């Protein structure tokens, strides 16, 4: 698995995941807020399984 999630994308995923999980744990919002585990995990791993299917990559280009 090559990293395909860049810096800003990681920050947004981790932050959004934490917010959603926090809302779910506090009982605010619907039970689906625990889906925040997905963006949190993909942000921490630096790899999103959906990106290759869509042909996306937010990592900076590597130069030789």
N, C-alpha and C positions, 0 to 999 in steps of 0.2 A: 504494500500500500504506500504509494507516494503521497506526500502531503499535497493537498489541493485547496487548503483553507489558509488564506493570508492573514496578516496581522490585524487589520481593522475588522475583518470578518470574524476572526477568533474572539476579539473583544466583545463584539455585538452578540455573538452566539452565547458566550459564557455569561455575560450580563443578563441577557434575555432569559436564559435558562434558569439562572439564580432567582430572578424576579418571579418567573412563573412558579417555580417550586416553592418559593417563599409565600406567594399568594395562596397556593394550594394548602400549604402547611398551616397557614393562619386561618383557613376556612373562608377566605375571601375569593369569590369567583366560583366558577363551576369546577367539578371534579377533574375535568380535562386539563387543568393547569399543571398536573403532574407530567404532562407531555414535555415539559421543560427539561426533562432528563435527556431528551434527544439532542437539542441544540447544545446543552452543556457538555455532553459526551463528545459530540463531533468537534466542538470548539477545543476541548482539552486534548483530543487525539490529533487534531489538525487535518482530519480527513473526513470528507462527507461522501457517503456512498451514492448519493443522487447526482453529484457534480459530474462524474464521468459519463453518466447516461445523458446528461444535458450538454456535455461538451464544455463545461465551465471549469475554471481554475483561477482562484484569486491570489495564489502565491506569486510573488515577484519573479520575473524571468531570470533564470540563471545564465550568467555569461561565462563563456569559456576562456 
